[in-house]
Amino acid sequence: MSGASDLLTTMPALIPPTERVRTSFLAAMAEFRAEGRGDRQDHSMVTAHR
């Protein structure tokens, strides 16, 4: 890279659920559970849409 103008400046976009990301989503949720998050006492976005 030659300078700041070469940096990616776009913001990632959320996408609807898709089979393509299923495996990584399930792995991320397993990490949350291993950290003790995602149970009924967790009032974060992890459990907001149950």
SULWOTA-V771224 format. One record per run of one state. SS is the DSSP state (H for helix, E for strand, L for the rest). FROM is the first residue (numbers start at 1). LEN is the number of residues. If there is no record, write none. Layout:
BEGIN
SS,FROM,LEN
SS,FROM,LEN
END
This chain:
BEGIN
L,1,3
H,4,3
L,7,12
H,19,16
L,35,16
END
